[in-house]
Amino acid sequence: MRGWWQELAGLVLPVDCAGCGAARLLVCAGCREALSGAGAVRARPRPSPRGLPVVYAAAVYEGPVRAVLLAHKERGALPLAGALGAALAGAVAAALPGAGGAGAAGREVALVPVPSARRQVRARGHDPARRIALAAAGRLRRAGVPARVAPVLRLRRAVADQAGLGARQRRENLAGALEACPGGARLTDAAVLVLVDDLITTGATLAEAARAVREGGLAEEAAPRAAVVAATRTEQKSRE
């Protein structure tokens, strides 16, 4: 019940910009520009966990971008998924082989969201990464890229809350926690898989997701590509 009334309230009630507080705007023009995804760049944490795929981030996790992500993820501001989806779509486009060549060649682009633990979904009333992925897929389709969301990953054991854990602790917490479930979505043989999440911190989550799709036989590459809305400042690198 929680999800639908929060979304409806966000659409009909006056709100301030979730990023900067500008009056009566869900996301102001300036914050929407920060989330446009036009400046997506390569991101890699230091140290980088083994098996981390090539990751592109749409923005740095600070200021208005951080505020919008937290409002959507932790405070249930569901209408913000549109702006965050635009950012993720830009990162996905940058991550595709040949800078969008996969879409131009007519290959399906399968966005594989990193799954949230069930207890987190219940507590938040929604799955943030999946919701943003759905918005990004719609944005990509409107741009001519045959994209869709493929929920082919699932947690096979309980994991601890990642908040407050260091890089090594996160790797240990997530090791072997994900598995591929091919029945979760039908994929074409030529589909390009792009792992997607809202944020990269240490890279442990995406490294584990990449391992799961490789071992599940779903990735054509040794290290599948990935895209996120934001990366912390120490992980944001120049465009390559």
SULTA-V874837 format. One record per pair of residues at least 4 apart in sequence whose ideal C-beta (glycine too) atoms are under 7 Angstrom apart, sorted by the first residue. I is the first residue (numbers start at 1). GAP is how many residues later the second one is. If there is no record, write none. Layout:
BEGIN
i=(I,I)
gap=(GAP,GAP)
END
This chain:
BEGIN
i=(1,2,2,2,3,3,3,3,4,5,6,6,6,6,7,7,7,8,9,10,10,10,10,11,14,15,16,16,16,16,17,17,17,17,17,17,17,18,18,18,18,18,18,18,19,19,19,19,19,19,20,20,20,20,22,26,27,27,27,27,27,28,29,30,31,31,31,32,32,34,34,34,35,35,35,35,35,35,35,35,36,36,36,37,37,37,37,37,37,37,38,40,40,40,40,40,40,41,41,41,41,41,41,42,42,42,42,43,43,43,43,43,43,43,43,44,44,44,44,45,45,45,45,46,47,48,48,49,49,49,49,49,50,51,51,51,51,52,52,52,52,53,53,53,53,53,53,53,54,54,54,54,55,55,55,55,56,56,56,56,57,57,57,57,57,57,58,58,58,58,58,58,59,59,59,59,60,60,60,60,60,61,61,61,61,61,61,62,62,64,65,65,66,67,68,68,68,68,69,69,69,69,69,69,70,70,71,71,71,72,72,72,72,72,73,73,73,74,76,76,76,78,78,80,81,81,81,81,82,82,83,84,84,84,84,85,85,85,85,85,85,86,86,87,87,88,88,88,88,88,88,88,89,89,89,89,90,91,91,91,91,92,92,92,92,92,92,92,93,94,95,95,95,95,96,96,96,96,96,96,97,97,98,100,101,102,102,102,103,103,103,103,106,107,107,107,108,108,108,108,109,109,109,109,109,109,110,110,110,110,110,110,111,111,111,111,111,111,111,111,112,112,112,112,112,112,112,112,113,113,113,113,113,113,114,114,114,114,114,114,115,115,115,116,116,116,116,117,117,118,119,120,121,121,124,126,127,128,128,129,129,129,129,130,130,130,131,132,132,132,133,133,133,134,134,135,136,136,137,137,137,137,138,139,140,140,141,141,141,150,150,151,151,152,152,152,152,152,152,153,153,153,153,154,154,155,155,155,156,156,156,157,159,159,159,160,162,162,165,165,165,166,167,167,167,168,169,170,170,170,171,171,174,174,174,175,177,178,178,178,179,179,180,180,180,180,182,182,187,187,193,193,193,193,194,194,194,195,195,195,195,195,196,196,196,197,197,197,198,198,199,199,199,200,200,200,200,201,203,204,205,206,206,207,208,209,210,210,210,211,212,213,213,213,214,219,231,231)
gap=(4,4,74,123,4,75,122,123,4,4,4,70,72,119,4,71,72,4,4,5,67,68,69,68,10,11,5,6,7,8,4,5,8,9,10,11,14,8,9,49,50,53,59,62,8,9,12,45,48,49,8,10,11,44,6,53,4,5,41,53,56,4,4,4,4,33,37,4,51,25,30,31,23,24,30,33,48,49,51,52,50,51,54,21,49,50,51,52,53,54,52,16,17,18,50,51,54,15,16,195,196,197,198,14,195,197,198,12,13,14,157,188,192,193,194,4,11,191,193,155,157,158,190,188,120,4,155,122,153,154,155,158,157,156,159,160,172,151,154,155,158,142,153,157,170,171,172,173,41,169,171,172,145,151,171,173,35,38,39,171,34,143,171,173,174,179,29,30,32,33,171,172,6,28,170,171,5,170,171,173,176,4,5,138,169,170,171,4,171,4,4,165,4,4,4,12,15,16,4,15,129,130,160,161,4,5,4,6,9,5,8,9,12,56,51,55,125,50,48,49,50,48,53,4,4,50,51,54,4,53,4,4,48,51,145,4,47,50,51,53,54,4,53,4,142,4,44,45,48,108,139,141,4,47,50,51,4,4,136,137,138,4,19,44,48,102,104,135,7,5,99,130,131,132,4,5,6,7,13,96,4,5,4,4,4,5,7,90,6,41,42,43,40,83,84,85,38,80,82,83,31,36,37,38,83,85,38,40,77,81,82,83,22,25,26,36,38,39,83,85,38,40,41,81,82,83,84,101,16,17,20,36,38,83,15,39,81,83,91,95,38,39,40,4,5,11,13,38,42,4,4,4,5,6,4,5,4,4,70,4,67,68,69,4,19,21,4,4,66,97,4,16,63,4,15,4,4,60,4,10,11,12,4,4,5,7,4,5,6,35,37,33,34,28,29,30,32,33,66,25,27,56,59,25,27,4,22,23,21,22,23,20,14,15,18,13,8,11,4,5,8,4,4,35,37,4,4,4,32,34,4,33,30,31,34,33,31,30,31,34,33,37,32,33,36,38,34,36,4,31,20,25,26,31,31,32,33,11,14,15,29,31,30,31,32,8,9,31,30,31,29,30,31,6,28,31,35,31,4,4,4,4,20,4,4,4,4,13,14,4,4,5,6,11,5,5,4,5)
END
